[in-house]
Amino acid sequence: MTATTDQMVLLHGRQLAYAVHRARGPQADRCALPLVMVHGVGSSSMTWDPVAVRLAAAGVAVVTVDLPGHGRSAKGRGDYSLGALACVLRDLLDHLGIATCILVGHSLGGGIAMQFSYQFPDRVSGLVLVASGGLGPEASPLLRAATLPGAELVLPLVAHPRSVRVLAAVSRVAGFLRVGPPLLDEASLTILADLADPAARAAFLATLRSVVDVSGQRVSAVSKLPAAGHLPILLVWGDRDPIIPIAHGRAAVKLLPHGRLVIFPGAGHEPHRHDPVRFADLLREHAAQVEAGTATGAGGAVAGAAPGSAGQVRSARARTSDAARSPVRRAPSMNPDQAPAVHSPASTTRANTRAPRSGSVGSPVVQAPATG
């Protein structure tokens, strides 16, 4: 059996594509939580492949999904709102028999992950928000322009292969001259190239217009962050993100008692592609801490309230015991083959005092060094 399987499932009359990256190693039963990774608008599950492969090899099971209208999933007219996409994720977890997971969302996927945790709080044990939407009003001028009337007529010209080549060359020159953050990073150019397909273009516009208008992001999760305050939440951002400003992450982490912001120097809107090795290491550490119920937040404190309190962060073991009483059961195929190292509260605190892996004690904001 191969370590990765690409599959399709029919959900409510529409085909949804996903991939299961099975964990490998001798200690499969020790890791209870898979990572479910959700891409951004105009992207696909392939954006996660380098990270997912590394995680699976390290003993962490991963599921990646092509959102409706993206990648290999069915395109066409439909409901592309955050709530509807969160329900699609819920249905996929039901199909796979996954009772609870750690959700990883990039850009729009971050907004979907937060919406999912709000609608289905018992299905989420932790969050990773990567250059996430929904944490502030600002957005790239290009995204705002794409929501204007008539964009359907302009996008085919912009997405033409010759136009994409020209824009890529201009972006490279601007980057060489260091003329501020690039308006078009690799993520934007990839999306533009994919929009040459009419069906993908229609789905892109429908999805984008559900969360962005000409003034910026029209959907905010900031007021709902307190509802997720009990969760261990890792935020990851590139300090040269031209799509969603890093200021959103800096502001959000201050509202999250158990949140941590890790900044990738030199990265744009896709820090997971800029340095997949470092990103995979971060996720593996975060998953281990969530498993042990010892995820650290601001000030290096253990992410959990006093035992027995309503806001206590439960370990994955406790959640798994609850799942055993639930009609939704984890599929045996999702059992990872090896568990990452589980940190005790004491060892986690010590790790957070040692740069560069987790930054300095007393600050929830960490600069991630390059691994190259």
N, C-alpha and C positions, 0 to 999 in steps of 0.2 A: 504494500500500500504506500502510495506517495505521501510525502509530508504535507503537501498542499493540494487541496481539491477545489476546483472551480465548479460551482453548482448553480442551478436555477430552481426557483420555487414559484408556483402560481399562487399569488395572494390576491383574493378578491378580483379575480379575472385579469390580473396583470402580472407579467413575468418580472421577478426580482432576481438579480444576479448577486451572488456572494461567494466568498472564498473562505475555507476553513484551513488555517495553518495549525496543524497538530503539533503539540509540544513533543519534544524528543528527549529521552534520557531515562535513567533507571528509577526515578522517584516521582512518577506521575501522580500518585494519589495525594501527594503533599500539597499540591497547588489547586485550590478550589475554584478560583475565579478566572474566567477568560477575559481578555481585553476585546471589546467590540469597538472597531474603529470606523469613524464616519467622516467622509471627505467633505470638501467645500463645494460651492456652486460652480458648475462647469467642469469639475474635475471628475475623478473616478477612484475606485478602490486601488488602482494600480499605484497611486501616489504613496501608498503605505508599504508596498512590496519589500523594499530594502529593509525597513524596520521590522516588518512582520516576520521575515525570514530569520533575522537575528534573534528576535524574541523567542520564536519557536525552538530554535537551536539551543537557547538558554533555558528551556523548560517552561515557557509561558505560552499557553494556547491563545490564538488570535483569530477573530472573525472580522473580515473586512466586507463591506457591502457597497454595491453600486446603488445610490439613491434612485428612486423613480425618475425617469427622464435623463439619466446619466449612465455612462459606460455601456454595459451590455444589458441593462434593465430596459423594460419597455418605455417607450416615449409616447408623446401625444398629449391630448387634453386630459386634465385631471386636477386634483387638489394638491397643490405644492406648498401649502402653508406649513408652518412649523409644527402645529398640532397634528396635522395629517401625517407628516413625515415621522413624527415621534410614534404615532400609532403603527406605522409600517415597521419600525424597529421592534416595537413590542410584539407584533405578529411574527416577525422573523425569530425573535428569541423563543416564542412559544413553539414555533416549528422545530427549532433546534433543541428544545427541552432545557433551555438555560433559564434558571430561576433568578439569578442575580449576576451582575458583571461589573466590570470597571469600564465606563464609557470614555472613549477618546474621540474628541471632535475637533476638526480643523475648520476655522472660518465659519461658514454657514453650519458646518457640522458641530461646532461648539454651541451654537444657538440651539440646534436640535437636541444636543446632549442635555443642555440645561432645561429645555422644555420637557424632555423625557423624564428627567429627575423630578420635575414638578408634578407631572401627570401620574407617574408610576414610581413613587419614591421607594417602594419596597423592592424594586428590581435593580437598584443601583447601590453599589457599595463604595464607589469612588469615582471621581471625575478627573479627566485631563483635558484642559481647554487650550488649544493651540491657535494663537492669533485669532481668538474667537470673536465672532460677531455677537451682537446683542448686549455689549457692555459700554456702549457710548454712541452718540449720534453720528460722529464723523465717519466718512467712507471715501474711498478713492474717487476722484472726479470722473474717471472712466466708468466706474460702476454706476454712478449717479446719471451720467449721460446715457447709459444703456437703458435706463428706465423711461426716457423721454418718448413721447409719441413719434412714430416714424423710425424708431430704432430698427424695426424689422426690415426697413429698406436700406439702411446704412450698413448694418452688420455684415450682409453678404459681401459688400465691397471691402470692408476692413478685414474680414476673415479670409479673403482670397489668398492663396499661398504666396503670390508675389507681394501682396501688401504685408503679410506677416514677416517675410524675409526683410523687407525694408525697415519695418518697425524694430525687428530684432537688431539690425545693424545700427540704427539710431540709438537704441537702448545700450548697446555695447560701447558706443562712442561716449555717450553721456556717463556711463559708469567709469570708463577710462579717465575722463576728465573730472570725475567726482563732482558732478553738478547736482548735488543734493541726492536724496533717495530717488531711485529710478521709478518713473511712472509705470514702466512695463518691466516687471521682473520675469523670471522663467515661468512662474505660475500663470501670469497674465498671457504670455505668448502661447503657452500650451492651450489655454482655454480658447484663445482666438482661433488657433488652428483647428480645433475641434468644432468650432461653430460654423465651419464651411458646410456641415451637414444640416439641411433644413429642419429635420425633426429635432436634432440636438439643440439647434438655435431656438426653436419655439419653446422647448422645455427649459432652457436656460433663462429666457426672458420671463417665463411664467414664475419660475422659482425666485429669480432676482427681485421681481416686482412685488413679491409677497413680503419682502423684508427691507427693501430699499426703494426710495423715491428720489426725486431730483434734489431734495434737501439733505439727504443722507440716510442713515439707518432709521427705519420707521418702527422697528420693534425693539423694545428694551427689556432685558431680564434683570436689570439692576435692582428694581423694587422687589424681585423674587429671590434675590440672593440670600436673604436671611433664612428662607425655607430650606436652603441647602447648606446652611451654616454648620450643621453637624457632620457633613461629609468631608473627608480628606480630599482637597482639590489642588491639583498641580496646574499652574498656568505656565505656558511656554510662549516666548515671543522672540522675534528677531528685531534687533535694534535699528534695522534699516527697512522695516516693513512699509511699503508704499500704499498698501491697501487699507489696513486698519491700524491706526497709530498705537504705538506701545503705551501711550499714556492711558489707554483704556485698561490695560493689564495692571499698570501701577495703581490706578484708582480702585480697581476691583479687589485686588489682594488685601487692601486695607479694610474691606468689608467682610472678609472671610476669616473667621477665627482659626480655621485649620487650613488656610491657603498658603501657597508658596509660589512665587513667580521666579522662573529661571529665564534669563536673557541670553540669547545666542548672539555674540558680537559678529557683525558683518552679515548676518542672515537677513533675508527679506521676508516675504509672507509665508514661506514654507521652511521653517527651521528644521523640520523632520527630514527634508530632502537636502538641506544645506549640510547637515552633519548627522546622518542616520545612525552612526555608531554611538555618538554621545546621546542622541535622542532615545535610542533603544535602551541604553544603560539607565537613563532617567526613568523610563517607564518600568523597567524591571525592578528598580529600587522602590518606586512608588507602589507597585503591585505587591511587593514583599511587605511593605509597611502596612498597606491596607489589609493584607492577609492576617498580619499579626495584631492588627488594631493599634498600631503604634505610629501612624503617619504623623509627621511633625508639621507644625504650622508656624505662625509668626512667633518670633522670639525663641524658637527652638523648643517650644512646649509640646508635650505629647498631645496629639489631636484626639482628645476625648474628655468628656466631663467626668465628674465623680461617679464611681460605680453606683449603678442603680438609678441615676438621674435620667430624665427624659431625653436629654441631649447627648447621652453617652454614645460614642462611636463604637459600634459592635465589631468584633473581629469577623473575618470571613468564616471562621469555624461556626460562630453563633448563627450567622446568616444561613450557612449551609444546613444547620440543624433545623432552622425554621423552614427552609426550602423542602426538607424531607417531609414536612407535614403539609406542604402545598400541593395542589393538583398539578402544578407545573414542575416537572422534574428535569434535572440536567441530563443531557444525553451522554451515554458512556463515551462516545467518540470525542467529547470535548474535554475528557480528563487529560491534563498535561502529563508529560512523561518525566518531568523533573521540576522540582520547586526551586525558585531563587532563594538566596539566603534570607532568612527571616530574622529581623532585628528585634531585640528586646528594647523596651523603652530606654534603658540605660545606654545600650550600645548605639541606638539611633541618635541619642543626644550627643554622644561622643563623635559620631560620624558627622554631625552637623557643625562641629567646631573645627573641622579639618578641611581647609580649602585644598583644591578647588571643587571637590565633589559636591558639597552642599552649602558652601558659603559660611558666613560668620554667624555666630549665635547673636540673637537680638535683631536680626533683619530677615524678613520673609522674601527679600529680593536677592537673587543670586545671579552672578555672571558665569555663564557656562564657557569654559575654555574650549578651543578647537581641539579635535583629536587627530588632526592630520599630521 
